[in-house]
Amino acid sequence: MCFNMHKRQIALLGSTGSIGTQALDVIRQHPEELEVYALTANHQVELLIRQAREFMPEMVVIANETKYQQLKKGLQDLPIKVWAGTDALAQIVEAEPVDMVLTAMVGYAGLKPTIHAIKARKAIALANKETLVVAGELITRLAAEHRTPILPVDSEHSAIFQCLVGEKENPIDKIILTASGGPFRNFSLEQLQHVTKNEALKHPNWNMGAKVTIDSASLMNKGFEMMEAKWLFGVAPEQIQIVIHPQSIIHSMVQFRDMSIKAQLGLPDMRLPIQYALAYPQRLKSDFPALDFNQYSTLTFEEPDTSRFRNLEFAFEAMRQGGNRPCVLNAANEVVVAAFLQDKIGFLKMSDVIEKAMQTVEPIASPSYEDLVETDKKTRDILSDYII
């Protein structure tokens, strides 16, 4: 997996989110190597306008069509093509000059444009974990068929990817995914009954968007990362161990058959894995702060408690069942996280609702893309009546 290192043209899907803004910071630091070809956002049109005026991409897309006129007016004095709608997201990734598509959109919405990018044989920097959660089998098959490289952006999967460089002939014995444990790691069930969204949004180590931060607090994020790891690295769920590592210094590890373990370490800064993916196989110089071991004299590890954080067990069960079960899990999780952020349900209730969805939606053993679209819709429809 290697690219010629010219000024790489990046289509950035989800430029106004946490990953997107940090990716632009990386590109800003490396104007000789990286250039923005396209920017997209869902609804944050004012920020998108500011980004477009700074980076001068060939085109911008706002998924929310009601924001199109505002975007067009805000860029009318510049030679930037302005599009709107979800179909436009899928079209821009196919543009001939694009070298790499960074999928930083949150949730199920990232699936369709990722499929289009793979079919167009654009290198994928994957920051949208739901793509592999929902359609891992489909995505990996298409990537192999079209010989499209997928470079992980999540810090954990980037760590695993880095640990595997130079180990092509050595099979993986086990992947060890580290998790911070979130803000409620030491909370009892009684305490979890009463946590608020404001408390859940205060991640102890990472700066992330609201949805991912809630997923981290419930450990669903780690369940999704387990699913990603299965598809990215070709391992079975039983070859993936999750350990709580509150310091977030070791980003993940790989154990080989001789029982040696390789780990990737660094301060918790998402710009590091973003930069690694955008520039691969080169390592670009950066001014990010370096890890000082004198300040981290103790690194600790513990087993996650699935009796308090049930979402993690749901993820493993969905992966074991396969078919459309991960799609049901993802759709249900998106619904409950949105409801939690709107104060419609409590923190522990999210797991109850997800369990109901898993028990209610009909299983499909070998779903097509159309089956996944229908499963996603059906899950959301069922839960819309359940959550008041």
C-alpha positions as CSV (number, residue, x, y, z in Angstrom):
1,M,0.0,0.0,0.0
2,C,1.9,3.0,-1.2
3,F,1.3,6.3,-2.9
4,N,3.4,8.7,-4.9
5,M,4.1,11.7,-2.6
6,H,3.0,14.7,-4.7
7,K,0.7,17.4,-3.3
8,R,-2.0,15.0,-2.3
9,Q,-5.5,16.2,-3.2
10,I,-7.9,15.5,-0.3
11,A,-11.7,15.3,-0.4
12,L,-12.7,16.0,3.2
13,L,-16.2,14.7,4.1
14,G,-17.4,16.2,7.3
15,S,-15.0,19.2,7.5
16,T,-16.8,21.1,10.2
17,G,-16.8,18.2,12.8
18,S,-14.1,17.4,15.3
19,I,-12.1,15.1,13.0
20,G,-12.6,17.4,10.1
21,T,-11.3,20.6,11.8
22,Q,-8.3,18.7,13.2
23,A,-7.6,17.3,9.7
24,L,-7.6,20.9,8.3
25,D,-5.1,21.8,11.0
26,V,-2.8,19.0,9.7
27,I,-3.3,20.2,6.1
28,R,-2.6,23.8,7.2
29,Q,0.7,22.7,8.7
30,H,1.8,20.9,5.5
31,P,0.8,23.0,2.5
32,E,3.6,21.5,0.3
33,E,2.4,17.9,0.7
34,L,-1.4,18.2,1.3
35,E,-4.1,20.2,-0.4
36,V,-7.9,20.4,0.0
37,Y,-9.8,19.5,-3.2
38,A,-13.3,19.4,-1.7
39,L,-15.0,20.2,1.6
40,T,-18.4,18.9,2.8
41,A,-20.6,19.5,5.9
42,N,-24.1,18.6,7.0
43,H,-25.5,21.9,8.3
44,Q,-22.7,24.1,9.8
45,V,-22.8,26.4,6.8
46,E,-21.1,29.4,8.4
47,L,-18.0,27.4,9.4
48,L,-18.0,25.7,6.0
49,I,-17.9,29.1,4.3
50,R,-14.9,30.2,6.5
51,Q,-13.1,27.0,5.7
52,A,-13.7,27.3,2.0
53,R,-12.4,30.9,2.0
54,E,-9.2,29.8,3.7
55,F,-8.5,26.6,1.8
56,M,-10.0,27.5,-1.6
57,P,-11.1,24.0,-2.6
58,E,-12.4,23.2,-6.0
59,M,-15.8,22.5,-4.6
60,V,-17.9,22.5,-1.5
61,V,-21.1,20.5,-0.6
62,I,-23.7,21.1,2.1
63,A,-25.8,18.0,2.7
64,N,-28.7,20.0,4.1
65,E,-30.2,21.5,1.0
66,T,-32.0,24.2,2.9
67,K,-28.6,25.8,3.5
68,Y,-27.6,25.8,-0.2
69,Q,-28.5,29.4,-0.9
70,Q,-26.7,30.7,2.2
71,L,-23.6,28.7,1.2
72,K,-23.7,29.9,-2.4
73,K,-24.1,33.5,-1.4
74,G,-21.3,33.3,1.1
75,L,-18.9,32.1,-1.7
76,Q,-20.3,33.9,-4.7
77,D,-17.2,36.0,-5.2
78,L,-14.9,33.0,-5.4
79,P,-14.4,30.4,-8.2
80,I,-15.6,27.5,-6.0
81,K,-18.3,25.1,-7.2
82,V,-21.1,24.9,-4.7
83,W,-23.4,21.8,-4.5
84,A,-26.0,20.5,-2.1
85,G,-27.6,17.2,-1.1
86,T,-26.5,13.7,-0.2
87,D,-26.2,12.6,-3.9
88,A,-23.6,15.4,-4.3
89,L,-21.5,13.9,-1.5
90,A,-21.3,10.6,-3.3
91,Q,-20.4,12.4,-6.6
92,I,-17.5,14.6,-5.5
93,V,-15.5,11.6,-4.2
94,E,-15.4,10.3,-7.7
95,A,-13.7,13.5,-9.1
96,E,-10.6,12.6,-11.1
97,P,-8.1,14.9,-9.3
98,V,-9.0,13.4,-5.8
99,D,-6.2,11.2,-4.4
100,M,-7.7,10.5,-1.0
101,V,-11.1,10.7,0.6
102,L,-11.1,11.4,4.4
103,T,-14.5,10.2,5.6
104,A,-15.0,12.2,8.8
105,M,-18.8,12.2,8.7
106,V,-20.5,10.9,11.8
107,G,-22.9,7.9,11.6
108,Y,-24.6,5.9,9.0
109,A,-24.5,8.8,6.5
110,G,-20.9,8.0,5.7
111,L,-21.7,4.7,4.1
112,K,-22.9,5.7,0.7
113,P,-20.1,8.2,-0.2
114,T,-17.5,5.7,1.1
115,I,-18.9,3.0,-1.3
116,H,-18.7,5.5,-4.2
117,A,-15.1,6.4,-3.3
118,I,-14.0,2.8,-3.1
119,K,-15.6,2.1,-6.5
120,A,-13.7,5.1,-7.9
121,R,-10.5,3.6,-6.5
122,K,-9.8,6.6,-4.2
123,A,-7.6,5.9,-1.2
124,I,-9.8,6.0,1.9
125,A,-8.7,7.6,5.2
126,L,-11.5,6.1,7.3
127,A,-12.6,8.1,10.3
128,N,-16.3,7.0,10.0
129,K,-16.4,3.8,12.0
130,E,-20.1,3.2,11.3
131,T,-19.2,2.4,7.7
132,L,-17.5,-0.9,8.8
133,V,-19.9,-1.5,11.7
134,V,-22.9,-1.5,9.4
135,A,-21.4,-3.0,6.2
136,G,-18.0,-4.4,7.0
137,E,-18.3,-7.5,4.8
138,L,-19.6,-5.4,1.9
139,I,-16.9,-2.7,2.3
140,T,-14.0,-5.1,2.6
141,R,-15.2,-7.1,-0.4
142,L,-15.5,-3.9,-2.5
143,A,-12.1,-2.6,-1.4
144,A,-10.5,-5.9,-2.4
145,E,-12.3,-6.0,-5.7
146,H,-11.3,-2.4,-6.6
147,R,-7.9,-2.6,-5.0
148,T,-8.7,0.4,-2.9
149,P,-6.5,1.0,0.2
150,I,-8.3,1.8,3.5
151,L,-6.2,3.6,6.0
152,P,-7.6,3.8,9.5
153,V,-7.8,7.2,11.3
154,D,-9.2,6.1,14.7
155,S,-6.3,6.3,17.1
156,E,-6.7,2.7,18.1
157,H,-6.8,1.3,14.6
158,S,-4.0,3.6,13.4
159,A,-1.9,2.2,16.3
160,I,-2.7,-1.4,15.2
161,F,-1.9,-0.5,11.6
162,Q,1.5,1.0,12.6
163,C,2.3,-2.0,14.7
164,L,1.7,-4.3,11.7
165,V,4.1,-2.4,9.4
166,G,6.9,-4.8,8.5
167,E,4.9,-7.8,9.9
168,K,3.2,-8.9,6.7
169,E,4.3,-12.5,7.0
170,N,3.5,-12.8,10.7
171,P,-0.1,-13.6,11.6
172,I,-1.9,-11.8,14.3
173,D,-2.4,-13.8,17.5
174,K,-4.5,-11.1,19.3
175,I,-5.4,-7.4,19.0
176,I,-5.5,-5.5,22.3
177,L,-7.8,-2.4,22.0
178,T,-7.3,0.1,24.7
179,A,-10.1,2.2,26.1
180,S,-10.0,5.2,28.5
181,G,-13.1,3.9,30.3
182,G,-14.8,7.3,29.8
183,P,-15.9,9.7,32.6
184,F,-18.0,7.0,34.4
185,R,-15.4,4.3,34.7
186,N,-15.8,4.0,38.5
187,F,-19.5,4.8,38.7
188,S,-21.9,2.3,40.3
189,L,-25.1,1.3,38.6
190,E,-26.9,3.7,41.0
191,Q,-24.7,6.6,40.0
192,L,-25.1,5.8,36.3
193,Q,-28.9,6.1,36.7
194,H,-28.5,9.8,37.4
195,V,-25.7,11.0,35.1
196,T,-26.5,13.9,32.8
197,K,-25.5,14.7,29.2
198,N,-23.3,17.5,30.4
199,E,-21.4,15.0,32.6
200,A,-21.2,12.5,29.7
201,L,-19.8,15.1,27.3
202,K,-16.8,15.7,29.5
203,H,-14.3,13.1,28.2
204,P,-11.2,12.8,30.5
205,N,-8.6,12.6,27.7
206,W,-9.9,13.2,24.2
207,N,-11.5,16.1,22.3
208,M,-14.3,14.6,20.2
209,G,-17.7,15.4,18.9
210,A,-20.8,14.9,21.0
211,K,-22.0,11.6,19.5
212,V,-18.6,9.9,19.7
213,T,-18.1,11.3,23.3
214,I,-21.4,9.7,24.4
215,D,-20.4,6.5,22.7
216,S,-17.2,6.6,24.6
217,A,-19.0,7.1,27.9
218,S,-21.2,4.1,27.3
219,L,-18.3,2.0,25.8
220,M,-20.3,1.5,22.6
221,N,-17.5,3.3,20.9
222,K,-15.2,0.5,21.9
223,G,-17.7,-2.1,20.7
224,F,-17.7,-0.4,17.3
225,E,-13.9,-0.3,17.2
226,M,-13.9,-4.0,17.9
227,M,-16.1,-4.5,14.8
228,E,-13.8,-2.2,12.8
229,A,-10.8,-4.1,13.8
230,K,-12.3,-7.4,12.7
231,W,-12.8,-6.1,9.2
232,L,-9.7,-4.0,8.9
233,F,-7.3,-6.6,10.1
234,G,-9.0,-9.9,9.2
235,V,-9.4,-11.3,12.7
236,A,-12.2,-13.0,14.6
237,P,-14.0,-11.3,17.5
238,E,-12.4,-13.8,19.9
239,Q,-9.0,-12.5,18.8
240,I,-9.8,-9.0,20.1
241,Q,-9.3,-8.1,23.7
242,I,-10.5,-4.8,25.2
243,V,-8.6,-3.4,28.2
244,I,-9.3,-0.2,30.1
245,H,-6.3,2.1,30.1
246,P,-7.3,5.4,31.7
247,Q,-4.1,7.3,30.8
248,S,-4.8,6.9,27.0
249,I,-1.0,6.7,26.3
250,I,-0.9,3.3,24.7
251,H,-3.3,3.5,21.8
252,S,-3.5,-0.2,21.1
253,M,-1.3,-3.3,20.8
254,V,-0.8,-6.4,18.7
255,Q,0.3,-9.7,20.1
256,F,2.0,-12.2,17.7
257,R,2.2,-16.0,17.9
258,D,5.5,-15.8,19.7
259,M,3.7,-13.9,22.4
260,S,5.6,-10.7,21.8
261,I,3.5,-7.6,21.9
262,K,4.0,-4.4,19.9
263,A,2.4,-1.1,21.1
264,Q,2.1,2.4,19.7
265,L,2.3,5.2,22.2
266,G,1.7,8.9,22.2
267,L,-0.2,11.7,23.8
268,P,-4.0,11.7,23.1
269,D,-4.1,13.9,20.1
270,M,-6.2,12.9,17.1
271,R,-4.0,15.0,14.7
272,L,-1.3,12.3,15.0
273,P,-3.3,9.4,13.4
274,I,-5.0,11.8,11.0
275,Q,-1.6,13.0,9.7
276,Y,-0.3,9.4,9.5
277,A,-3.2,8.4,7.3
278,L,-3.1,11.5,5.1
279,A,0.7,11.2,4.4
280,Y,1.2,7.4,4.4
281,P,3.7,5.9,3.9
282,Q,5.7,9.0,4.9
283,R,5.8,10.4,8.4
284,L,5.7,14.2,8.1
285,K,7.4,16.3,10.7
286,S,5.0,17.9,13.2
287,D,5.1,20.3,16.1
288,F,2.7,18.2,18.2
289,P,3.8,17.8,21.8
290,A,6.0,14.7,22.5
291,L,5.3,12.1,25.2
292,D,7.4,12.8,28.3
293,F,7.7,9.5,30.2
294,N,8.7,11.4,33.3
295,Q,5.2,12.7,33.5
296,Y,3.6,9.3,33.0
297,S,5.4,7.0,35.5
298,T,2.4,4.7,35.9
299,L,0.3,3.1,33.1
300,T,-2.6,1.0,34.4
301,F,-4.9,-1.6,32.8
302,E,-8.2,-3.2,33.9
303,E,-10.9,-5.4,32.5
304,P,-14.1,-3.6,31.3
305,D,-17.3,-4.3,33.3
306,T,-20.1,-5.3,30.9
307,S,-22.6,-5.6,33.7
308,R,-22.5,-1.8,34.0
309,F,-21.6,-1.0,30.4
310,R,-23.9,-3.5,28.5
311,N,-23.3,-1.9,25.1
312,L,-20.0,-3.5,24.8
313,E,-21.5,-7.0,25.1
314,F,-24.2,-6.1,22.6
315,A,-21.5,-5.2,20.1
316,F,-19.7,-8.6,20.5
317,E,-23.0,-10.4,20.2
318,A,-24.0,-8.5,17.1
319,M,-20.6,-9.3,15.6
320,R,-21.0,-13.0,16.4
321,Q,-24.5,-13.1,14.9
322,G,-23.4,-11.2,11.8
323,G,-25.7,-10.4,8.9
324,N,-27.7,-7.2,9.5
325,R,-27.3,-7.3,13.3
326,P,-24.5,-4.8,13.4
327,C,-26.7,-2.5,11.3
328,V,-29.5,-2.8,13.8
329,L,-27.1,-2.1,16.6
330,N,-25.7,1.0,14.9
331,A,-29.1,2.5,14.0
332,A,-30.5,1.9,17.5
333,N,-27.4,3.5,19.0
334,E,-27.7,6.6,16.8
335,V,-31.4,6.9,17.9
336,V,-30.7,6.5,21.6
337,V,-27.7,8.9,21.7
338,A,-29.8,11.6,20.0
339,A,-32.5,11.0,22.5
340,F,-30.1,11.1,25.4
341,L,-28.6,14.4,24.1
342,Q,-32.2,15.8,24.0
343,D,-32.9,14.6,27.6
344,K,-35.6,12.2,26.4
345,I,-34.0,9.1,28.0
346,G,-31.5,8.4,30.8
347,F,-28.0,7.0,30.4
348,L,-28.8,3.4,31.3
349,K,-32.0,3.5,29.3
350,M,-30.0,3.7,26.2
351,S,-28.9,0.1,26.6
352,D,-32.5,-1.1,27.3
353,V,-33.7,0.5,24.0
354,I,-30.8,-1.0,22.0
355,E,-31.6,-4.4,23.4
356,K,-35.2,-4.1,22.4
357,A,-34.2,-3.2,18.8
358,M,-31.9,-6.2,18.7
359,Q,-34.7,-8.4,19.8
360,T,-37.4,-6.9,17.5
361,V,-35.8,-6.3,14.1
362,E,-35.9,-9.3,11.8
363,P,-32.4,-10.9,11.2
364,I,-31.0,-11.1,7.6
365,A,-28.1,-13.5,7.3
366,S,-26.5,-12.2,4.1
367,P,-27.8,-8.6,3.6
368,S,-27.3,-6.7,0.3
369,Y,-26.8,-2.9,0.4
370,E,-30.5,-2.4,-0.1
371,D,-31.2,-4.8,2.8
372,L,-29.0,-2.6,5.0
373,V,-30.7,0.5,4.0
374,E,-34.1,-1.1,4.8
375,T,-32.8,-2.4,8.1
376,D,-31.5,1.0,9.1
377,K,-34.9,2.6,8.3
378,K,-36.9,-0.1,10.0
379,T,-34.9,0.1,13.2
380,R,-35.3,3.8,13.4
381,D,-39.1,3.6,12.6
382,I,-39.6,1.0,15.4
383,L,-37.7,3.1,18.0
384,S,-39.3,6.4,17.0
385,D,-42.6,5.0,18.5
386,Y,-40.8,3.6,21.5
387,I,-39.0,6.8,22.6
388,I,-41.3,9.6,23.6
